[in-house]
Amino acid sequence: MPIADKPTEMSEQVLEAVKRGQQGALDAVRTFVDTVDQALPLHGEGPSKRQEVIDSAITMADRLVQSQYDFLSSIIRSAGNSLGASQPPETEKK
C-alpha cells in the first residue's frame, strides 16, 4: 500500500472505532435507564430525581464519546502530519 493511502486507511479505522464507542455508550445508557426504571419507577408529574439521574448519565455518555472522538482525531492528525498528508479543514464541534 502506498504511504499516501495510510492516512485514509487510518481515518476509516478511527471512524469505525468512534462508531463502536458511540454504540457502546448508547447500549450502556439503555441498560442504565432500564435499571433506573426498575429501581425508581416513574411517579407523578414534573421533574424528579429519577430524571436527573438519567439526564446525568446521558450527559456523561455524551462527554465520553466526544472525548474518544477528540482523542482519535488528534491521533489521526498527528499520524497524517508525520506521513506528510495535508490536513482537512477543522470541523465545528457540537
N, C-alpha and C positions, 0 to 999 in steps of 0.2 A: 504494500500500500504506500503510495506517495506520501511524503511528510505533509503536504498541503491538505490532505484529506483527514489527517489526525484531529484537528480542531472540530471538524464537522462530526466525526465519529464520537468524540468526547462529548460534544454538545448533545447528541442524541442519547448518550448514556446518562448524562446529567438529567435531561428531561424525563427519562424513564425512571430515574431514582426519585425525582421530585414527585412524579405521579404515584409511585409506590408509597412515598411518605405521606402524600395527601390522602390516599386511600386508607392507609393505616391510621391516620389521625381521625378520619371520618368513622372508621369502624370502632375506634376507641371511644369516640364521643357517643356513638349509638349505644354501645354497651353500657357506658356510664349513665346515659339518660334512662335506659331500661332499668338499671339498678336503682336509680333515684326514684323512678316511677313506682317501683315495688316497695321501696323503703319509706317514701314520703308521697303518698297518693295526693292528687290534686284536691284541694278543699277550698270552696268559696270563690269569690271574685277578687280581682286585683292582684298586684304583685305579691309574691310570697318568698320566703326563704328558699323554698324548693326552686323557684325560678331563678333566684340569684345564684344558687349553686350551679344550675345548668348553664346559665349565661357565662359564668366564670369559667367553666370547663370548655365551652366553645371558644371563648377568648384565648384561653391557654393553648388549645389545639391550633388555632389560627396563628398565634405567635410562634409556636414550634415549627409549623410548616413554613412560615415566612423566613425564620432563621435558617432552616435547612436550605431553602431556595437561595438565600443570600450567600451562604457558605459555599454551596456548589457552584454558584455563578462566579464567585471570586476565584475558585479553583480553575474553572474553565478560562477565565480572563488571564490568569497567571500562566496557564499552560499555553494558551494562544500566543501570549506575548513571548514566551520562551521559544516557541516554534516560529515566531515571526509573522503570525497571522494578523490581519487588520482587525481592529475592534469594531463590533457593531455599535450603532448609536445607543446611548443609555436609554433604557425604558423607564417610564414613570412607575414609581412604587404606589401600591394601593394604600 
